[in-house]
Amino acid sequence: MFIEKSLLLTSIPPKVLPEITALVNLLLQNHGRVYAVGGVVRDILMGCSGHDLDIEVHGLTAEALEKLLARFGTVHYDGKSFGVFRVHGLPVDWSLPRRDSSGRKPLVEVDPAMDIVQALKRRDLTINAMAIDFATGELIDPFGGYQDLQNKILATPDAAFFVQDPLRFYRVMQFIGRFEMRPNAELDSLCATMDISAISVERIHAEFDKLFTLSKRPSLGIRWLNDIGRLALLLPEVAALIGVPQQPDWHPEGDVFEHSMQAMDAAAQRPFDDRRLLVCAALCHDLGKVSTTKVIDGRWRSFGHEAAGVEPAKKLMKRLTGNKKLQELVATLVRHHMAPGQLVAQNASAKAYKKLAYTLAPDLNLFILSELAYADKSGRNPKKYYPLSGPLPALDEFIARAKEYGVLYGPEKALVTGADLMPLGLAGPALGRALEKAYRYQIEQKDATRETVLRYLERMIN
């Protein structure tokens, strides 16, 4: 198979494309063998673009490659000992073939004479172990990566090499979700037993982040952890959802784990800017059902599961991300995720909507909460594995009312400011407390005005 060279350059900004093309030609003229490798090859074969271009150069020493690169700008050594270079202003990694030892800090040996097949063998998965020859456009695929792409199979070109880097375990997890592919039996077996203890939490967080932000079906990665017997160790709060029953007429999909997986996928497929926040909230939203689910009057109930879910949500989020702000926002959404349905069912007044908007501010709002509620309601497909789709009238009503009351995207604007209270002799903490009382009075009154709020405060003070 041969690939058009133009496809290799689609991810390159047009303004630097002539320089990169000229540099590749220069390397070829100096007897370098130049290959596109890794994700860009996979993405081209999948019909998508956007992956950074990685170029591997064979047949040139590190010194020779550096001199040629330097003709086009200052050379940065992004891991010079690893044989990786960058030219200032050009978004390409230029690397030399290498072999490395096992372990968290492997010894690296650059080998310019290495055969491309041998170089590809050290990659994690067959779908990443392909290259395109810049000179001919030939696809080099010694391990069947293209066929695995077509069959949606994840496999490794070298089992012994795969287990040397524990990060590959998490890469498999997020590839399952991103590409909706399934590991073969060998890779499942390797991942079920390989030692993944020697890996930093930061790198683990990065792979979960890719799962949550780049997948249409992130649940597939979580389900896989359970399939190979590692979910309880890595994400015990999620594993605890397995087997927790739900009332079938409300939740025909089955247990809380199945519901949460469907809700995750529904969240990932929403046209919402902050996918990370929504997917994490969907994963965590029903963690409280583990401790609150019981039979009451012959029916499965989970009263108070919103509040009970806050602490386990915080624990789980610490496993998934180091972003403390994200941890806090998810916990807040968990606490209030039932509110949209409850406000509509109770035919709640404007005051209730305004109070909720104030509670969520400044970082969250009723629209974000409605998106989580949509994912929650969509996670009830009795056919399993896929969320429901389509309109949800109750949520449409919630959004319509929040919009009518002017609080869909944030709380109602305060009628009284600090400057208004200066004549009353308030300052510092006392001023802050007065402003909060003023705002709460404002949202509790049906037809509050600036004057009525000020009169209320004057009465309170005097």
Beta strands, then each sheet from edge to edge (+ up, - down):
strand 1: 33-37
strand 2: 53-58
strand 3: 75-76
strand 4: 84-87
strand 5: 92-95
strand 6: 98-100
strand 7: 108-110
strand 8: 131-133
strand 9: 139-140
strand 10: 153-154
strand 11: 182-183
strand 12: 294-296
strand 13: 299-301
sheet 1: 3+ 4- 5+ 2+ 1- 8+ 9-
sheet 2: 6+ 7-
sheet 3: 10+ 11+
sheet 4: 12+ 13-
end
